[in-house]
Amino acid sequence: MATLYLLAKRISQITEAGKPIDLRPGFRQANDEVVIPLESGCYSFTIRNE
């Protein structure tokens, strides 16, 4: 397992493959980062500026 840290003020700013990630278990907000645990695979994250 790996952990991804994305700079975003809110989880609601981030989508993966066009779908919101805010309802997925294990994702959390830590200061100005979103912490995402990842299994092996291909991911495409987008961060919207708000």
C-alpha positions as CSV (number, residue, x, y, z in Angstrom):
1,M,0.0,0.0,0.0
2,A,1.1,3.6,-0.7
3,T,0.0,6.9,0.6
4,L,-0.6,9.9,-1.7
5,Y,-0.6,13.5,-0.3
6,L,-2.3,16.1,-2.5
7,L,-2.3,19.8,-1.8
8,A,-5.9,20.8,-1.5
9,K,-7.9,22.7,1.2
10,R,-10.9,20.3,0.9
11,I,-11.5,16.7,-0.1
12,S,-14.5,18.0,-2.2
13,Q,-12.0,19.7,-4.6
14,I,-10.6,16.3,-5.8
15,T,-12.0,13.8,-8.2
16,E,-10.6,10.6,-9.5
17,A,-11.6,9.5,-13.0
18,G,-14.2,12.3,-12.9
19,K,-15.9,11.0,-9.7
20,P,-15.8,12.8,-6.3
21,I,-13.6,11.1,-3.7
22,D,-15.2,12.7,-0.7
23,L,-17.4,9.6,0.1
24,R,-14.6,7.0,-0.1
25,P,-13.5,5.5,3.2
26,G,-9.9,6.1,4.4
27,F,-9.4,9.5,2.7
28,R,-8.8,12.3,5.1
29,Q,-7.9,16.0,5.4
30,A,-4.7,17.0,7.2
31,N,-4.1,20.7,7.3
32,D,-3.8,21.8,3.6
33,E,-3.3,18.2,2.3
34,V,-5.6,15.4,1.4
35,V,-4.2,12.0,2.4
36,I,-5.2,9.1,0.2
37,P,-4.2,5.5,0.8
38,L,-3.7,3.7,-2.5
39,E,-3.6,0.0,-3.6
40,S,-1.8,-0.8,-6.8
41,G,-3.4,0.4,-9.9
42,C,-3.8,3.4,-12.3
43,Y,-5.3,6.6,-11.0
44,S,-6.1,10.0,-12.5
45,F,-6.7,12.7,-9.9
46,T,-7.9,16.2,-10.6
47,I,-7.9,19.1,-8.1
48,R,-10.3,21.9,-8.7
49,N,-9.3,25.4,-7.6
50,E,-12.0,26.9,-5.4
